[in-house]
Amino acid sequence: MRIALARGGICGSDLHDYNHGGFGAVRLREPMILGHEVSGHIREIGPGVRGFAPGDLVAVSPSRPCGACPECLRGLPNHCLNMRFYGSAMPFPHIQGAFCEEIVASAGQCVRAEGLGPEQAAMAGPMLGAEVLVTGCGPIGLLTIMAARRADPEALAPHAAGKGRLDVLFECSGAEAALCAGIATLRPRGVVVQLGLSGDMRLPMMQITVREIELRGAFRFHEEFAVAIDLMRAGLIAADNLVTHAFPLQDFAEAFATTNDRTRAMKVQLTFGAA
């Protein structure tokens, strides 16, 4: 389907690429278009496409697994060995991103977003009865808090969580200090879900081993994308409240500068011609 973009959110990984040419061992080795949190209106559909029509507002998933590699066949499309995730410098040649006036996407990538604004539909990518702690209250952290509250309003621990009493840590900052401090709040056999990415970190292996802490990585998404849209359409998650700024595409330099200023911005989006 040919889609005229309306909104595109600037993600932390976009910032790493824009500011530093990558993060950790992942480095830009050729020019690459950024962007993977996008929404837009369908302009044209191909033969055989069902369930969509020109004019529909859709959220576009950046996840494009091959469907045929061993990881896809194991039911892990987010770990596809041939993944073509928008705006990714992991493979070479790099996979170009979606900050364009128009893109062509498969119907399987798109989720209809009737009842939402383009700014909400572009927030689907960052989304996701134990007592939990969330560290790192950027867009991903706040959406994790919203999802935890939706699952169980009593699940979230107070800000000053006690040592060794919590069940799950969602670490969304990618900061070593937050990870180590959060692990100390977990009870034996607690679970760490590491969402934030900023490079390698040192781990308190003694605590992890002696208290049998389970450490899980959470990388990208696939089927969860449609779940996020459904939650927003049902009014269960209000992601538009996180969008603090929007700039036309031609003002991308100001948009990135604003995103870099965490005292002013939460989620900054670019607007395109279809907005």
C-alpha positions in Angstrom: 0.0 0.0 0.0 1.2 3.5 -0.7 0.9 5.6 2.4 1.2 9.4 2.8 2.8 9.9 6.2 1.2 12.2 8.7 3.3 11.8 11.9 6.6 10.3 12.9 8.0 10.1 16.4 11.7 10.6 17.2 12.8 7.7 19.2 15.9 7.3 21.5 17.6 5.1 18.9 17.1 7.9 16.3 18.8 10.3 18.7 21.7 7.9 19.1 22.2 7.7 15.4 21.7 11.4 14.8 23.9 12.6 17.7 26.6 9.9 17.8 26.4 7.8 14.6 25.0 4.8 16.4 25.2 3.2 19.9 27.4 0.5 21.4 28.8 -1.7 18.7 26.2 -0.6 16.1 27.6 2.2 14.0 26.4 4.0 10.9 28.5 3.0 7.9 26.5 4.7 5.2 23.8 7.4 4.9 20.6 6.2 6.4 17.1 7.7 6.7 15.9 7.6 10.3 12.5 6.9 11.7 10.3 3.9 12.6 7.4 5.3 14.7 5.0 6.5 11.9 1.4 6.8 10.9 -0.3 8.0 7.8 -3.2 7.9 5.4 -3.5 5.3 2.6 -3.3 6.8 -0.8 -3.4 3.6 -2.9 -3.8 -0.1 -2.3 -2.4 -3.0 -4.3 -4.4 -5.9 -5.9 -5.6 -8.5 -3.4 -5.4 -6.2 -0.4 -8.5 -6.5 1.8 -9.7 -4.6 4.9 -8.2 -1.3 3.9 -9.4 1.6 1.7 -7.8 4.8 0.4 -8.1 7.5 3.1 -7.8 5.2 6.1 -5.5 6.3 8.9 -3.1 3.5 9.7 -0.3 2.9 12.1 2.6 1.4 10.3 4.7 -1.2 12.1 8.4 -1.0 11.4 8.8 -4.8 12.0 9.3 -6.7 8.7 10.5 -10.2 9.5 11.1 -12.7 6.7 8.7 -15.4 8.0 11.0 -18.2 6.9 14.2 -18.2 9.0 14.7 -20.5 12.0 13.7 -17.7 14.5 10.5 -16.8 12.6 9.6 -20.5 12.4 10.2 -20.7 16.2 7.6 -18.0 16.7 10.1 -15.3 17.4 9.6 -12.8 14.5 11.2 -10.0 16.5 14.5 -12.0 16.3 14.2 -12.6 12.6 17.7 -13.3 11.1 16.7 -11.3 8.0 14.7 -8.6 9.8 14.2 -5.4 7.8 13.2 -3.1 10.7 12.9 0.5 9.6 15.9 2.7 10.3 18.2 0.0 11.5 22.0 0.2 11.2 22.5 -3.3 12.5 22.7 -5.0 9.1 24.8 -3.7 6.2 23.6 -2.3 3.9 21.5 -0.5 6.5 17.7 -0.7 6.4 16.4 2.8 5.5 13.9 4.4 7.8 10.4 5.9 7.4 10.9 9.6 7.8 9.6 10.3 4.2 6.6 12.0 2.7 5.4 8.6 1.4 6.3 5.0 1.9 5.1 1.7 0.5 4.2 -0.8 3.2 2.6 -4.3 3.2 -0.9 -4.7 4.5 0.5 -6.9 7.2 2.5 -4.0 8.7 -0.6 -1.7 8.9 -3.2 -1.4 11.6 -6.3 0.7 11.1 -6.5 3.5 13.6 -10.0 4.9 13.2 -10.9 7.1 16.2 -7.3 8.1 16.9 -5.3 11.1 15.8 -2.1 10.6 13.7 -0.1 11.6 16.8 -1.6 8.7 18.8 -1.3 6.2 16.0 2.4 7.0 15.7 2.9 6.0 19.4 2.0 2.3 18.9 5.6 1.2 18.7 6.8 2.3 22.2 3.9 0.5 24.0 3.8 -2.9 25.9 -0.6 -9.0 39.0 2.9 -8.7 40.5 4.3 -5.7 42.3 6.5 -3.9 39.8 9.0 -1.1 39.6 9.6 1.0 36.5 12.9 2.9 36.1 13.4 5.5 33.3 10.3 7.6 32.8 10.7 8.6 29.2 8.0 7.6 26.7 8.7 3.9 26.9 8.8 4.0 30.7 5.6 6.0 31.0 3.8 3.7 28.5 5.0 0.7 30.6 3.5 2.4 33.7 0.2 2.9 31.8 0.2 -0.8 30.7 1.0 -2.0 34.3 -1.8 0.1 35.7 -4.2 -1.2 33.1 -3.3 -4.8 34.1 -3.5 -4.1 37.8 -4.0 -0.7 39.4 -2.3 -1.8 42.5 0.8 -3.3 40.7 3.1 -0.3 40.8 5.5 0.1 43.7 5.9 3.5 45.4 8.8 5.6 44.3 10.9 4.7 47.3 10.6 0.9 46.9 12.0 -1.2 49.7 14.9 -3.5 49.3 14.1 -7.1 48.4 10.4 -6.9 48.2 9.3 -6.4 44.6 8.5 -9.0 41.9 9.4 -7.3 38.6 11.7 -4.5 37.5 11.0 -2.9 34.1 14.3 -1.1 33.4 13.5 1.5 30.7 16.5 3.9 30.9 19.4 1.9 29.7 21.4 3.3 32.6 23.7 1.0 34.6 23.0 2.8 37.9 19.2 2.3 37.4 19.6 -1.4 36.6 21.8 -2.1 39.6 19.7 -0.1 42.0 16.5 -1.8 40.7 17.9 -5.3 41.1 18.4 -4.5 44.8 14.7 -3.9 45.2 13.7 -7.4 43.9 12.7 -10.3 46.1 14.4 -13.8 45.5 13.5 -15.1 42.0 12.4 -11.6 40.9 12.4 -10.8 37.2 14.2 -8.0 35.4 12.9 -6.9 32.0 15.5 -4.8 30.3 13.9 -2.4 27.8 16.3 0.5 27.7 19.3 0.3 25.3 22.4 2.5 25.6 25.3 0.0 25.3 26.8 -2.7 27.5 26.5 -2.5 31.3 28.2 -4.2 34.2 25.9 -6.4 36.3 25.8 -7.3 40.0 26.3 -11.0 39.3 26.6 -11.9 43.0 23.1 -10.5 43.7 21.7 -12.1 40.5 23.1 -15.5 41.3 22.5 -15.7 45.0 18.9 -14.4 44.8 18.2 -16.3 41.6 17.1 -13.2 39.7 15.8 -13.8 36.2 17.1 -11.3 33.6 15.1 -11.0 30.4 15.8 -8.8 27.4 12.8 -7.3 25.5 13.8 -6.3 22.0 11.6 -4.6 19.5 8.1 -6.0 19.0 5.8 -7.6 16.3 2.4 -8.9 17.2 2.2 -6.4 20.2 1.9 -3.5 17.7 -1.7 -4.3 17.0 -2.5 -4.8 20.7 -1.2 -1.3 21.4 -3.5 0.2 18.8 -6.4 -1.7 20.2 -5.7 -0.4 23.7 -5.6 3.2 22.4 -8.7 2.9 20.3 -10.6 1.5 23.3 -9.5 4.5 25.4 -7.5 2.3 27.8 -4.2 4.0 27.0 -3.9 7.8 26.4 -0.6 7.9 24.5 -1.3 11.3 23.0 -0.7 12.9 26.4 3.0 12.1 26.0 3.5 14.1 22.7 4.9 17.5 23.8 6.1 18.9 20.5 5.5 18.6 16.8 7.6 20.1 14.0 7.3 20.1 10.2 9.7 17.7 8.5 11.8 20.6 7.1 12.5 21.7 10.7 14.0 18.4 11.6 17.1 20.0 13.1 15.0 22.0 15.6 13.0 18.8 16.3 16.1 16.8 17.2 17.5 19.6 19.3 14.3 19.8 21.2 14.3 16.0 21.7 17.8 16.3 23.1 16.5 18.7 25.8 14.9 16.4 28.3 13.9 19.4 30.5 11.5 20.5 27.8 10.5 17.4 25.7 8.9 14.0 26.3 8.0 12.8 22.8 8.7 14.9 19.8 7.1 14.1 16.4 7.7 15.2 12.9 4.7 16.2 10.8 4.4 15.4 7.1 2.2 16.6 4.3 -0.7 14.3 5.2 -1.0 15.6 8.8 
